[in-house]
Amino acid sequence: MSKNLISIQDFSKDEILEILKMAAEFEENTCQPIFKDKVIASIFFEPSTRTRLSFETAANRLGARVIGFTDSINTSVAKGETLKDTIKMISNYADLIVMRHPLEGSARYASEISKVPVINAGDGANQHPTQTLLDLYSVYKTQGTLENLSISVVGDLKYGRTVHSLLQAMSHFNPVFLLTSPAELALPREYKEYLINKGIRFMETTNLTDVIPNSDIIYMTRVQRERFTDPIEYERVKNIYSLNASMIKGSKPNMKILHPLPRVNEIAIDVDESSHAYYFEQAHNGIYVRMAIITKLLKSL
């Protein structure tokens, strides 16, 4: 049975560390056309910039050819084709499928249908495991370790799939989480129970300024309009946190600010020039990490 990456929990701690080691090697040598005979399907039922382009860049640097779509309106899905039939057909054409879909659980379902490995590039508000692996790589590069860090996660903790995956992945490394959100966007109960069962310490607050001085990492997130069914609720919370340069004066020297991007108003432009800003480098790291993930899964065939 082929190996998939649907949830970050599909990879053990050792496999996570293996991916990070491989990513560092690819960063040293970014052009390694080892999969010239492979075809990778990039199928995105939801908008994406960084994830899609970094996956396609990673595939090209590995020598693979890329097929796929960025808008299901121009596919047979618009004619009523089911996800099952779409995946069965695409797995006839490609050696690996990278999929983003708005429905939670869609990636797991696709992996059960597909004849080839499936990588979850985001399924609704559920999981985004490849983003988490590049987040971990970014944390390691900036801190020199993944162990015993104080990580502030700020913004949309309810719908933020990158947050959910990050909490699960970092639970291997004994962090302390400072969870900062409005009550409406608090971390769901099942993830709090997960942290409790793992013995991971966390604190909940609504005040961003309180957590900044003690943070090694500040992980900012966007309040996602597309996840709200009530536009009034979105308007009430959309600008609740905005990190600016004056707020991070006096931070730990090693503190870095991460963001899965795109940002809206949650990080002011004046932060970009700060030595604490790392979100653009973080996005760049996605190429090397996704090269590593593709390599691991294709070599498992």
Secondary structure, DSSP 8 states (H G I E B T S, - for coil): ----BSSGGGS-HHHHHHHHHHHHHHHH-------TT-EEEEEESS--SHHHHHHHHHHHHTT-EEEEES-GGGSGGGGT--HHHHHHHHHHH-SEEEEEESSTTHHHHHHHH-SS-EEEEEETTS--HHHHHHHHHHHHHHHS-STT-EEEEES-TTT-HHHHHHHHHHGGG--EEEEE--GGG---HHHHHHHHHHT-EEEEES-HHHHGGG-SEEEE----GGG-S-HHHHHHHTTS--B-GGGGTT--TT-EEE--S--SSSB-GGGTTSTTB-HHHHHHHHHHHHHHHHHHHHHT-
